[in-house]
């Protein structure tokens, strides 16, 4: 959920150093813990790890990018890692334009 991601990025002082666009995962989900409801009342989402999710991120990057780097939390870390593997973006007809990724609390989708 983007509220929680914004909290995480603030604790890293990202908003004072750069501009960050936040992209929601495509599938509705439940929070892993009720504690998350204390941080946000907005819906929760999950990525999954399939072509649709990867293509969706690449389409966002093509539309709103280019970006210097990508940040992924939890399942998002697996998504940005998969997209950063040499040849993956190109295999989807896209171009890898980012130079780095930041992965936080990465878990497989």
Backbone as a chain_set.jsonl record, in Angstrom:
{"seq": "XXXXXXXXXXXXXXXXXXXXXXXXXXXXXXXXXXXXXXXXXXXXXXXXXXXXXXXXXXXXXXXXXXXXXXXXXXXXXXXXXXXXXXXXXXXXXXXXXXXXXXXXXXXXX", "coords": {"N": [[0.847, -1.162, 0.0], [0.532, 2.202, -0.783], [0.608, 4.205, 1.177], [2.067, 3.099, 3.284], [4.467, 2.574, 1.981], [5.256, 5.209, 1.455], [5.761, 6.08, 4.076], [7.942, 4.435, 4.684], [9.829, 5.344, 2.781], [10.117, 7.968, 3.638], [11.372, 7.576, 6.092], [13.831, 6.85, 5.179], [14.659, 9.204, 4.23], [14.193, 9.796, 1.573], [12.298, 11.546, 0.219], [13.492, 14.062, 0.613], [15.67, 14.011, -0.963], [15.169, 13.201, -3.544], [12.701, 12.726, -6.183], [9.949, 10.583, -5.972], [7.903, 8.279, -7.579], [4.989, 6.434, -6.816], [3.832, 3.224, -7.28], [1.045, 1.164, -7.32], [0.513, -2.285, -6.596], [-1.082, -4.722, -8.752], [-3.106, -6.523, -7.854], [-5.798, -7.069, -5.586], [-5.517, -7.461, -2.045], [-5.072, -8.758, 1.283], [-3.867, -7.258, 4.307], [-0.784, -8.399, 5.761], [-0.731, -8.368, 8.463], [-2.799, -7.215, 11.125], [-1.806, -4.937, 12.245], [-0.978, -3.264, 10.231], [-3.246, -1.87, 9.49], [-3.304, 0.176, 11.291], [-1.57, 1.934, 10.213], [-2.557, 2.614, 7.741], [-5.64, 3.165, 6.05], [-6.251, 2.559, 3.519], [-6.767, 0.362, 0.65], [-5.061, -2.82, 0.335], [-2.538, -4.422, -1.639], [-1.144, -6.912, -3.886], [1.624, -8.246, -5.778], [2.136, -10.673, -7.211], [3.953, -12.848, -9.369], [4.209, -12.746, -12.275], [3.986, -12.563, -15.879], [2.164, -10.524, -16.47], [2.279, -8.732, -14.288], [4.971, -7.906, -14.441], [5.039, -6.765, -17.02], [3.235, -4.696, -16.594], [4.61, -2.997, -14.803], [6.776, -2.288, -16.433], [5.372, -0.939, -18.473], [4.443, 1.265, -17.044], [6.887, 2.487, -16.394], [7.784, 3.126, -18.969], [5.832, 4.961, -19.693], [5.918, 7.02, -17.73], [8.577, 7.377, -17.039], [11.978, 8.256, -17.974], [13.544, 6.497, -15.192], [15.965, 6.873, -12.593], [16.389, 4.936, -10.69], [14.852, 2.03, -9.111], [12.573, 1.167, -6.519], [11.665, -1.42, -4.422], [9.436, -2.934, -2.212], [8.942, -5.742, -0.15], [7.042, -7.986, -1.938], [7.345, -6.375, -4.143], [10.069, -5.967, -4.249], [10.977, -8.356, -5.322], [9.858, -8.128, -7.855], [11.159, -5.816, -8.995], [13.737, -6.774, -8.946], [13.582, -9.002, -10.665], [12.962, -7.678, -13.07], [15.317, -6.346, -13.449], [17.192, -8.166, -14.116], [19.603, -9.043, -16.527], [18.502, -8.69, -19.84], [15.78, -9.24, -19.396], [13.856, -7.051, -19.388], [14.22, -6.277, -22.039], [13.382, -8.594, -23.294], [10.68, -8.338, -23.041], [10.19, -6.427, -24.86], [10.955, -3.92, -24.049], [13.106, -1.366, -22.622], [15.806, -1.368, -20.42], [16.192, 1.237, -18.393], [16.91, 2.201, -15.923], [19.425, 2.53, -13.354], [19.909, 1.388, -10.901], [18.585, -0.6, -8.157], [16.636, -0.567, -5.18], [16.019, -2.746, -2.697], [13.75, -3.686, -0.265], [13.048, -5.617, 2.507], [12.574, -7.981, 0.991], [10.552, -10.527, -0.399], [9.442, -13.585, -1.927], [6.82, -13.396, -4.398]], "CA": [[0.0, 0.0, 0.0], [1.407, 3.353, -0.987], [0.783, 4.956, 2.419], [3.157, 2.472, 4.03], [5.689, 2.822, 1.216], [5.634, 6.607, 1.69], [6.349, 6.12, 5.419], [9.274, 3.827, 4.592], [10.717, 6.232, 2.039], [10.395, 9.13, 4.498], [12.369, 7.193, 7.102], [15.115, 6.829, 4.465], [14.844, 10.585, 3.782], [14.122, 9.847, 0.116], [11.627, 12.747, -0.316], [14.362, 15.235, 0.686], [16.803, 13.812, -1.87], [14.736, 12.935, -4.92], [11.267, 12.575, -6.4], [9.598, 9.168, -6.103], [6.552, 7.905, -7.972], [4.583, 5.2, -6.153], [2.986, 2.385, -8.125], [0.355, 0.107, -6.566], [0.455, -3.617, -7.197], [-2.356, -4.848, -9.467], [-4.101, -7.446, -7.279], [-6.275, -6.8, -4.238], [-4.959, -8.378, -1.066], [-5.279, -8.419, 2.69], [-2.572, -7.011, 4.954], [-0.187, -9.561, 6.425], [-0.967, -8.213, 9.894], [-3.761, -6.158, 11.453], [-1.044, -3.751, 12.625], [-0.903, -2.381, 9.065], [-4.422, -1.003, 9.468], [-3.001, 1.357, 12.102], [-0.775, 2.831, 9.376], [-3.292, 3.019, 6.548], [-6.993, 2.655, 5.833], [-6.407, 2.3, 2.087], [-6.686, -1.053, 0.288], [-3.75, -3.449, 0.195], [-2.378, -5.084, -2.931], [0.002, -7.807, -4.042], [2.136, -8.266, -7.151], [2.249, -11.905, -7.976], [5.219, -12.805, -10.116], [3.878, -13.276, -13.591], [4.266, -11.636, -16.966], [1.263, -9.365, -16.406], [2.831, -7.791, -13.308], [6.214, -7.354, -14.976], [4.693, -5.886, -18.144], [2.589, -3.512, -16.047], [5.648, -2.102, -14.286], [7.503, -1.758, -17.591], [4.511, 0.035, -19.146], [4.468, 2.468, -16.208], [8.206, 3.106, -16.576], [7.828, 3.718, -20.307], [4.922, 6.104, -19.76], [6.256, 8.103, -16.809], [10.015, 7.448, -16.83], [12.833, 7.242, -17.366], [13.878, 6.593, -13.772], [17.343, 6.527, -12.244], [16.379, 3.704, -9.911], [13.572, 1.455, -8.711], [12.484, 0.728, -5.13], [10.652, -2.44, -4.232], [9.26, -3.443, -0.857], [8.293, -7.041, -0.059], [6.936, -8.605, -3.262], [7.858, -5.412, -5.111], [11.511, -6.189, -4.368], [11.141, -9.464, -6.274], [9.5, -7.624, -9.182], [12.215, -4.963, -9.541], [14.905, -7.626, -9.159], [13.35, -9.774, -11.892], [13.057, -6.779, -14.22], [16.693, -5.876, -13.585], [18.037, -9.237, -14.639], [19.947, -8.721, -17.918], [17.7, -9.246, -20.919], [14.358, -9.428, -19.086], [13.077, -5.93, -19.928], [14.321, -6.359, -23.494], [12.554, -9.726, -23.698], [9.3, -7.854, -23.092], [10.127, -5.345, -25.836], [11.206, -2.668, -23.363], [14.519, -1.073, -22.435], [16.168, -1.098, -19.026], [16.726, 2.594, -18.333], [17.328, 2.498, -14.562], [20.8, 2.114, -13.057], [20.004, 0.68, -9.622], [17.359, -0.909, -7.436], [16.697, -0.674, -3.721], [15.085, -3.796, -2.268], [13.507, -3.649, 1.171], [12.254, -6.73, 3.039], [12.154, -8.76, -0.161], [10.004, -11.885, -0.284], [8.869, -14.005, -3.207], [5.374, -13.169, -4.479]], "C": [[0.901, 1.237, 0.0], [1.574, 4.224, 0.255], [1.979, 4.409, 3.187], [4.482, 2.673, 3.3], [6.17, 4.255, 1.43], [6.27, 6.777, 3.07], [7.769, 5.564, 5.379], [10.256, 4.757, 3.892], [11.062, 7.476, 2.851], [11.447, 8.787, 5.542], [13.76, 7.073, 6.491], [15.5, 8.214, 3.941], [14.846, 10.724, 2.261], [13.44, 11.123, -0.38], [12.483, 14.015, -0.257], [15.505, 15.162, -0.322], [16.41, 13.613, -3.326], [13.211, 12.876, -4.981], [10.987, 11.091, -6.608], [8.142, 9.034, -6.522], [6.216, 6.579, -7.314], [3.563, 4.471, -7.013], [2.366, 1.286, -7.272], [0.403, -1.205, -7.332], [-0.948, -3.835, -7.767], [-3.448, -5.679, -8.797], [-4.497, -7.024, -5.876], [-5.765, -7.873, -3.287], [-5.403, -7.947, 0.33], [-3.917, -8.13, 3.306], [-2.087, -8.267, 5.665], [-0.424, -9.536, 7.931], [-1.982, -7.095, 10.107], [-3.07, -4.862, 11.864], [-0.992, -2.76, 11.463], [-2.103, -1.454, 8.962], [-4.23, 0.238, 10.345], [-2.236, 2.384, 11.268], [-1.54, 3.352, 8.164], [-4.672, 2.385, 6.504], [-7.239, 2.315, 4.369], [-6.278, 0.806, 1.801], [-5.237, -1.536, 0.155], [-3.732, -4.247, -1.104], [-1.186, -6.029, -2.903], [0.371, -7.875, -5.521], [1.888, -9.567, -7.865], [3.552, -11.802, -8.747], [4.964, -13.45, -11.462], [4.142, -12.21, -14.642], [3.408, -10.377, -16.885], [1.808, -8.309, -15.443], [4.086, -7.118, -13.858], [5.938, -6.386, -16.123], [4.034, -4.604, -17.652], [3.593, -2.509, -15.505], [6.424, -1.478, -15.444], [6.679, -0.714, -18.343], [4.485, 1.354, -18.361], [5.778, 3.226, -16.399], [8.289, 3.786, -17.939], [6.964, 4.974, -20.386], [5.408, 7.292, -18.933], [7.754, 8.305, -16.596], [10.688, 8.345, -17.838], [13.11, 7.53, -15.885], [15.338, 6.22, -13.57], [17.398, 5.189, -11.524], [14.969, 3.264, -9.587], [13.674, 1.002, -7.259], [11.376, -0.304, -5.048], [10.624, -2.915, -2.799], [8.501, -4.757, -0.922], [8.234, -7.689, -1.436], [7.449, -7.674, -4.357], [9.36, -5.538, -5.299], [11.798, -7.326, -5.351], [10.849, -9.002, -7.699], [10.626, -6.781, -9.764], [13.507, -5.746, -9.758], [14.756, -8.42, -10.454], [13.5, -8.891, -13.123], [14.485, -6.316, -14.476], [17.655, -6.954, -14.068], [18.331, -8.94, -16.114], [19.058, -9.456, -18.921], [16.216, -9.362, -20.647], [13.513, -8.299, -19.674], [13.065, -5.991, -21.457], [13.482, -7.512, -24.044], [11.078, -9.382, -23.781], [9.153, -6.681, -24.058], [10.354, -3.971, -25.234], [12.713, -2.457, -23.263], [14.766, -0.786, -20.968], [16.868, 0.258, -18.971], [17.243, 2.958, -16.946], [18.706, 1.898, -14.303], [20.93, 1.327, -11.762], [18.619, 0.322, -9.114], [17.644, -0.895, -5.948], [15.617, -1.682, -3.348], [14.974, -3.765, -0.757], [12.598, -4.814, 1.556], [11.722, -7.619, 1.912], [11.67, -10.159, 0.189], [9.475, -12.288, -1.642], [7.355, -13.767, -3.224], [4.571, -14.452, -4.34]], "O": [[1.908, 1.288, 0.707], [2.583, 4.919, 0.38], [2.808, 5.173, 3.681], [5.509, 2.915, 3.935], [7.371, 4.487, 1.572], [7.223, 7.542, 3.217], [8.687, 6.141, 5.962], [11.382, 4.938, 4.354], [12.18, 7.984, 2.761], [12.314, 9.606, 5.847], [14.76, 7.181, 7.201], [16.533, 8.378, 3.292], [15.433, 11.661, 1.722], [13.944, 11.744, -1.316], [12.225, 14.957, -1.007], [16.227, 16.14, -0.514], [17.215, 13.83, -4.232], [12.528, 12.964, -3.96], [11.711, 10.419, -7.342], [7.253, 9.607, -5.893], [7.062, 5.687, -7.256], [2.553, 5.046, -7.42], [3.078, 0.558, -6.579], [0.341, -1.227, -8.562], [-1.901, -3.201, -7.316], [-4.619, -5.54, -9.152], [-3.643, -6.664, -5.066], [-5.602, -9.034, -3.663], [-6.029, -6.902, 0.51], [-2.913, -8.698, 2.875], [-2.885, -9.092, 6.112], [-0.329, -10.568, 8.595], [-2.013, -6.131, 9.341], [-3.689, -3.798, 11.834], [-0.964, -1.549, 11.684], [-1.992, -0.363, 8.404], [-4.92, 1.24, 10.158], [-2.254, 3.574, 11.583], [-1.211, 4.407, 7.623], [-4.852, 1.224, 6.871], [-8.317, 1.836, 4.016], [-5.737, 0.063, 2.621], [-4.324, -0.753, -0.104], [-4.771, -4.685, -1.599], [-0.335, -5.957, -2.017], [-0.45, -7.601, -6.396], [1.467, -9.565, -9.022], [4.18, -10.743, -8.76], [5.438, -14.55, -11.749], [4.487, -11.076, -14.309], [3.879, -9.284, -17.199], [1.796, -7.119, -15.757], [4.242, -5.902, -13.752], [6.535, -5.311, -16.19], [4.248, -3.537, -18.228], [3.45, -1.305, -15.72], [6.697, -0.277, -15.435], [7.225, 0.289, -18.803], [4.503, 2.432, -18.955], [5.783, 4.448, -16.548], [8.806, 4.898, -18.05], [7.321, 5.936, -21.066], [5.324, 8.437, -19.377], [8.157, 9.317, -16.023], [10.013, 9.132, -18.502], [12.933, 8.65, -15.405], [15.882, 5.369, -14.275], [18.327, 4.404, -11.717], [14.011, 4.017, -9.76], [14.717, 0.517, -6.819], [10.274, -0.083, -5.55], [11.66, -3.26, -2.23], [7.527, -4.878, -1.664], [9.278, -7.921, -2.046], [7.934, -8.139, -5.389], [9.877, -5.253, -6.379], [12.756, -7.258, -6.121], [11.513, -9.433, -8.642], [11.02, -6.997, -10.91], [14.286, -5.419, -10.653], [15.693, -8.502, -11.247], [14.099, -9.308, -14.114], [14.825, -5.935, -15.597], [18.807, -6.665, -14.391], [17.415, -8.621, -16.872], [18.89, -10.673, -18.856], [15.446, -9.566, -21.585], [12.548, -8.566, -20.39], [12.029, -5.782, -22.088], [12.933, -7.411, -25.142], [10.315, -10.037, -24.491], [8.117, -6.016, -24.077], [9.989, -2.961, -25.837], [13.498, -3.266, -23.757], [14.013, -0.039, -20.344], [17.995, 0.405, -19.443], [17.959, 3.95, -16.811], [19.108, 0.914, -14.925], [21.945, 0.669, -11.538], [17.613, 0.862, -9.573], [18.761, -1.177, -5.514], [14.441, -1.485, -3.653], [15.981, -3.811, -0.051], [11.513, -4.976, 0.998], [10.54, -7.963, 1.896], [12.297, -10.876, 0.968], [9.095, -11.428, -2.436], [6.686, -13.914, -2.201], [3.342, -14.42, -4.388]]}, "num_chains": 1, "name": "protein.A"}
